[in-house]
Amino acid sequence: MKGVTAPQGFLASTISCGIKRSKRDDLALLYSEVPCLCAATFTTNKMKSGSVVLAETRVKNGISQAVIVNSGNANCCVGKKELRDAEDMTGVAARSMDLDPDHVLIASTGIIGRSLPIKKIKSKIGALVKGLKKANGSKFAKAIMTTDTVPKEVVTEIKIGPTKVKIAGAAKGAGMICPDMATMLAFFTTDAAIEKGALKLAFKEAVADSFNRITIDGDMSTNDSAIIFANGLAGNKTIKKNSAGYFKFIKALKFVATELARKMILDGEGATKFVEIVIKGAKTQKDADIIARHVADSSLIKTMIAGGDPNWGRVAASVGSADVKINKDRVDIYIGNKSAMKNGASTNASLGALKGKEVKITVDLKSGRSSSRIWTCDLTEEYVKINAEYET
């Protein structure tokens, strides 16, 4: 079984309600047969969608049983109506499933500034609920897509003691990705029994090490949401913080989150290359993070990679223009495993064209012990075309 319905007790359903002009499925529902512990991270963009505002409020209870997701419309920047529509959607869904509305979360993604066609959506929720099936995990991953070209889903299985436990995830996102404690949209499910505090801590760390390490275009969405549901149906001994089971669980959760993050980069709008930026030898973690993201967000570097041209001088310029003090005469730069600059001066090495699907750029500041890693992609003409025509 693939996708978010792979763990025990999870069902999904999708339907078209007319948000997308393509008439593809644009409304999705993920449901657990029993109440779940949940944790989440959301965008820090101050122009938050009403869907995010409502989900943030409800997830604080720590208990949820379903999430309804619409794609093609962000439900953002349309005034007070966006919160009312989010409450309306989840209210109808809750009644159809005989759930407490506070146990139904919501996520939206798509064009900003257009009102949700709430009547069309509400008219389809009954059929959406009736369509809940174990087999619909991959359909869920497809229905939440916007400019994505492929669905993104990952499943892994581990043992907690003698008990098999599954962790699964689905995500969408190909542009407007530069998150802070979130991603575009990502949903995780697990049948593991785990303490609430342990789940929250593990999820926060998993997101920090995966989705917060990616950037496609340096722009943060108004709708970024990452949510995990744990229903405990595997029947394992309850996972507690800092136990052997906890460390197994967090390793598996990080694997799922990291694989989803990689899939997002590989499916970046117009992308042809996966790019890893590594900063070593920084004085502080903050310094390393600032420089890594500054380099990863450089349009000049991303277009250089798209063209296969190892113009490493652009990397040096980007490192120097970040708001971090460095010692220029100590800096080394590597393109792949080849040295381009040593102690602030060119090595005059022949680097060759940047071939292959993956490119790694390493910068060693030799000023401390802190390091950082950011994943990004190249910037192509296709990216410009997609975003020049996104709404039309």
Residue, then its C-alpha position, 0 to 999 in steps of 0.5 A: m500500500k502506497g501513500v498516507t493510507a499505508p499505516q493502519g486505520f487511515l483512509a482517503s478520498t478525492i473529488s473534483c469540485g470545479i476549482k481547477r479548470s482542468k477538472r482534475d480532482d481538487l478536493a481531498l480528505l484524509y481520515s483516521e478511523v480513530p482520533c489521533l494525536c497531531a502536531a504541525t508547523f505552519t508558515t511564518n508569512k504574516m499574510k496567512s491564509g484563513s485556512v492556516v489560521l483555523a488549522e493553527t488554532r485547532v491543532k493546539n488541542g493536540i487531537s485531530q481525526a481528519v484534514i480536508v484539503n483544497s488545491g487551486n485556491a489559496n483561500c487568502c487575501v479575500g478578507k474575513k470570508e476566508l476564515r468563515d469559508a474554512e470554518d464552513m468547509t470543516g463544519v460540513a465535513a465534520r457533520s458528514m463524518d459525525l466528528d467534532p469540528d475542532h477535530v477536523l483540520i484544513a489546508s488550502t493551496g493555489i492562487i492568492g486573492r480569489s474567493l473559494p467557490i464554497k457552494k461548489i465545495k460544500s456540495k461535494i463534501g458528502a460524496l467525498v466522505k462516502g468515497l473514503k477508502k484505504a486504496n486512495g492514498s496515491k489519489f490524495a497525493k495527486a489531488i493536492m498538486t498545483t504546478d507539481t508534475v509528479p505526486k510526492e509520497v513516501v512510506t517506511e516501516i520500522k519495529i518498535g520492540p516486536t511491533k511493526v510501525k509505519i510512517a507515511g507522508a505526502a507533499k506538494g510543492a514546486g514553487m514559492i518555496c522558502p519555508d520557515m518551520a513549514t513546507m508548502l503542504a505536507f501530511f504525515t500519518t503513522d499508526a505508532a503509539i507515541e506520547k504527545g510531547a514526543l510526537k511534537l518534538a520529533f516532528k519539529e526536529a524532522v521538519a527543521d532537518s528537511f523542509n527548512r533546508i530547501t529553497i526553490d525561489g526564495d519566496m515563502s508561501t502564505n499557506d505552508s503547512a506540515i501536519i502529522f497524525a498518529n493514531g496508535l493502532a499499531g499497538n506498540k509500547t508507547i514511545k516516550k522521549n529519549s527512549a530507544g523507540y523514540f530514536k528509531f521513530i525520529k530516524a524514520l520520520k526524518f527519512v520520510a521528511t527528507e525524501l519528500a523534501r528531495k522530491m520537491i526540489l527535483d520537481g521544482e518549477g522548470a528545474t533540471k538539477f538538484v543542488e546541494i549547498v554546504i557551508k563548513g567552518a563557520k563561527t556559529q550555526k546562524d552564520a552558516d545558515i545565513i550564508a548557505r541560504h544566501v548562496a542557494d537563493s542567488s539567481l546568478i548561481k542558479t542560472m550558472i548551474a542551469g547552463g552547466d557553467p562552473n563560474w565559481g566566482r559567483v559563489a565567492a561573491s555571494v558568500g562575501s555579500a551575505d551579512v556575515k563577517i568572514n576572513k576572505d583569505r581563509v575561504d575555500i570553494y569546491i565545485g563537486n570534489k574539485s577545488a576552485m578556490k583555496n585561501g581566497a585565491s583561484t586554484n586555476a583548476s580545470l573544473g569542466a562543465l557541470k554535468g549530471k542531475e546533481v551538483k554540490i557546492t561546498v564552501d569552507l570558511k575555516s573560521g569555526r566548527s559550525s556547518s549548514r546544508i541547503w538544497t535547491c535547484d537550478l533556475t531555467e527559462e521554464y521557471v519564468k514561463i510557468n510563473a509568467e502564466y500561472e494565473t492565466 
